[in-house]
């Protein structure tokens, strides 16, 4: 299993690659906004605590996303 950040046009996504077989799952992400950075961690249900806005830097936002361990 490999976990990495994929860069997109408007942010980054946290991806889990299961054993290099091409089976990937997006488990979170970060995007830049006018007021800072927004971050989210995906879940199977509704959990509002897994999304926050206004992080001062992309690194702080990425730490927030990585703190959830759905894998």
N, C-alpha and C positions, 0 to 999 in steps of 0.2 A: 504494500500500500504506500502510495506517495501523496503528500499533501503539498500544494503549491498555489501561488497567487497568479491568476491569469489577468493580464492587462487588457482593458477594453477602452473604447473611445471615451466613456464618461466615468471611468472608475476601475476597480479591480474586483475579481471574484475569487473566493477561496474554493478550490477544487480538490476533491479526493479522487485519485486514480487507483482503482483496485487492481493491483498486481500487473499493471502495464498491459492489460487486455483490451484497453480502449473503453472499458466500462467506467464512466466518470459520473460524479455527482457534485453539483454545486451546493455547498453548505453555508455560504454566507457571502457578504460583499461589502464594499466601501465605495462611496461616490463623493465627488467634490460638489459643493453647493456654494451659493453666495455667502452663506453665514458660517461656513466651515465644512466639516465632513459628516456625512451620514453613514451609519453602519448597521448591518442586520445579520442575524444568524437564522437560517431556515429551520423550521420545526414542522412536525406533523399536525400540530394543533395551534390554537390561538394563544400566543404568549407575548403580550405587549412588551415585556422586559427585554426581549431579544432584539429590539430595534431602538436606536437612540440617534438624536440629531445634535449638531453643533460641536463636534469634536474639534479641538484646536489644530490637530495635524493628522495626516494620513497614518502615521505610525501608531498614534494613540487609538485611532479608530480600528486599525488592524488588530491591535492587542485585544480590544473589546470582542471582536468577532472570533479570534482564536481562543478566547477564554471558554467558549462553549465547545464541548466535546461530543458531538453527535455521532462521531465515527467510532 
